[in-house]
């Protein structure tokens, strides 16, 4: 069973500011719905092929995800594959597109569920989707609170 979610928000900030704040690993713990910590496990600057280790809570349990950057197009797109419980695999892609009044941020999340989770998904899936939408909108609020707004 594959899950495909798309969430979009418009952030009232310049694209360069959104990219800088969103991709700074120091800021990750302060972004809603994000990891407790993210640390690189490969040397050098973050980019295509970089690996990260993230600690976060998913479905009420703390877990570790290993992420590999599979797309790196500053300041327009970043994508990473993720491996770890509670799913078999996942691809999380974020795009930034300049629009009137700021930047359109889109998250596309594709998840391949572990067998046990497939049985529970009809019950917990809708709750998880609404929670992820709230988290992305909270990221918008957090990013807009960090700098002056963009003039229309």
TITIKOL-536817 format. One line per field, with one value per residue (C-alpha): chain; residue in three letters; residue number from 0; x, y, z. Coordinates in steps of 0.05 Angstrom, whole numbers, plus 5000, padded with zeros to 4 digits. Layout:
N
chaine <- (A_...)
residu <- (ALA_...)
num <- (NUM_...)
u <- (X_...)
v <- (Y_...)
w <- (Z_...)
***
This chain:
152
chaine <- (A_A_A_A_A_A_A_A_A_A_A_A_A_A_A_A_A_A_A_A_A_A_A_A_A_A_A_A_A_A_A_A_A_A_A_A_A_A_A_A_A_A_A_A_A_A_A_A_A_A_A_A_A_A_A_A_A_A_A_A_A_A_A_A_A_A_A_A_A_A_A_A_A_A_A_A_A_A_A_A_A_A_A_A_A_A_A_A_A_A_A_A_A_A_A_A_A_A_A_A_A_A_A_A_A_A_A_A_A_A_A_A_A_A_A_A_A_A_A_A_A_A_A_A_A_A_A_A_A_A_A_A_A_A_A_A_A_A_A_A_A_A_A_A_A_A_A_A_A_A_A_A)
residu <- (UNK_UNK_UNK_UNK_UNK_UNK_UNK_UNK_UNK_UNK_UNK_UNK_UNK_UNK_UNK_UNK_UNK_UNK_UNK_UNK_UNK_UNK_UNK_UNK_UNK_UNK_UNK_UNK_UNK_UNK_UNK_UNK_UNK_UNK_UNK_UNK_UNK_UNK_UNK_UNK_UNK_UNK_UNK_UNK_UNK_UNK_UNK_UNK_UNK_UNK_UNK_UNK_UNK_UNK_UNK_UNK_UNK_UNK_UNK_UNK_UNK_UNK_UNK_UNK_UNK_UNK_UNK_UNK_UNK_UNK_UNK_UNK_UNK_UNK_UNK_UNK_UNK_UNK_UNK_UNK_UNK_UNK_UNK_UNK_UNK_UNK_UNK_UNK_UNK_UNK_UNK_UNK_UNK_UNK_UNK_UNK_UNK_UNK_UNK_UNK_UNK_UNK_UNK_UNK_UNK_UNK_UNK_UNK_UNK_UNK_UNK_UNK_UNK_UNK_UNK_UNK_UNK_UNK_UNK_UNK_UNK_UNK_UNK_UNK_UNK_UNK_UNK_UNK_UNK_UNK_UNK_UNK_UNK_UNK_UNK_UNK_UNK_UNK_UNK_UNK_UNK_UNK_UNK_UNK_UNK_UNK_UNK_UNK_UNK_UNK_UNK_UNK)
num <- (0_1_2_3_4_5_6_7_8_9_10_11_12_13_14_15_16_17_18_19_20_21_22_23_24_25_26_27_28_29_30_31_32_33_34_35_36_37_38_39_40_41_42_43_44_45_46_47_48_49_50_51_52_53_54_55_56_57_58_59_60_61_62_63_64_65_66_67_68_69_70_71_72_73_74_75_76_77_78_79_80_81_82_83_84_85_86_87_88_89_90_91_92_93_94_95_96_97_98_99_100_101_102_103_104_105_106_107_108_109_110_111_112_113_114_115_116_117_118_119_120_121_122_123_124_125_126_127_128_129_130_131_132_133_134_135_136_137_138_139_140_141_142_143_144_145_146_147_148_149_150_151)
u <- (5000_5030_5010_5015_5005_5012_5009_5019_5024_5044_5096_5102_5178_5230_5250_5323_5301_5254_5308_5360_5317_5283_5348_5390_5396_5402_5330_5299_5280_5242_5199_5132_5127_5201_5254_5283_5351_5381_5455_5495_5531_5572_5628_5624_5567_5497_5479_5462_5480_5487_5462_5428_5405_5341_5307_5233_5166_5121_5054_5071_5138_5208_5245_5308_5305_5364_5355_5392_5387_5365_5350_5386_5367_5378_5334_5280_5276_5303_5283_5305_5291_5279_5286_5265_5204_5145_5148_5187_5209_5190_5207_5196_5203_5197_5193_5195_5166_5164_5093_5060_5066_5121_5137_5094_5121_5097_5112_5101_5106_5105_5105_5109_5079_5106_5059_5033_5018_4978_4925_4919_4924_4849_4839_4900_4915_4863_4886_4959_4943_4906_4963_5015_4973_4971_5046_5061_5016_5052_5118_5090_5072_5141_5179_5138_5151_5227_5235_5199_5145_5152_5122_5068)
v <- (5000_5066_5132_5197_5264_5334_5396_5468_5534_5604_5636_5711_5712_5714_5646_5653_5665_5606_5560_5585_5575_5511_5475_5498_5435_5480_5504_5435_5422_5489_5473_5440_5366_5361_5318_5326_5326_5318_5308_5296_5229_5246_5298_5364_5412_5386_5368_5312_5245_5273_5227_5249_5215_5242_5227_5240_5216_5180_5150_5163_5126_5154_5128_5140_5154_5151_5203_5208_5272_5251_5320_5385_5448_5509_5548_5511_5437_5385_5312_5256_5182_5158_5090_5069_5050_5054_5047_5009_5070_5142_5199_5269_5325_5400_5452_5527_5571_5647_5674_5741_5755_5705_5634_5573_5514_5445_5380_5315_5254_5183_5127_5052_5023_4964_4904_4913_4986_4970_4938_4999_5052_5057_5078_5122_5148_5204_5228_5227_5266_5321_5324_5332_5387_5424_5416_5445_5505_5513_5513_5571_5609_5596_5617_5681_5699_5699_5757_5817_5801_5807_5869_5850)
w <- (5000_4978_5008_4969_5004_4977_5022_4998_5034_5014_5059_5062_5057_5001_4973_4995_5068_5067_5039_5088_5150_5127_5107_5167_5210_5272_5260_5249_5322_5324_5263_5280_5264_5253_5285_5354_5321_5253_5243_5180_5176_5114_5113_5076_5061_5052_4980_4933_4965_5036_5090_5154_5217_5246_5313_5315_5342_5292_5311_5384_5384_5380_5320_5280_5206_5158_5103_5037_4996_4926_4898_4913_4874_4919_4931_4893_4913_4961_4966_5011_5016_5087_5118_5187_5228_5219_5143_5092_5054_5041_4995_5021_4969_4984_4929_4933_4879_4880_4876_4889_4963_4978_4962_4949_4990_4970_5006_4968_5012_4985_5036_5029_5093_5132_5131_5202_5190_5128_5172_5217_5163_5147_5219_5232_5161_5160_5228_5206_5142_5180_5230_5174_5142_5209_5217_5148_5163_5230_5192_5151_5215_5245_5182_5175_5247_5237_5188_5158_5107_5031_4999_4947)
***
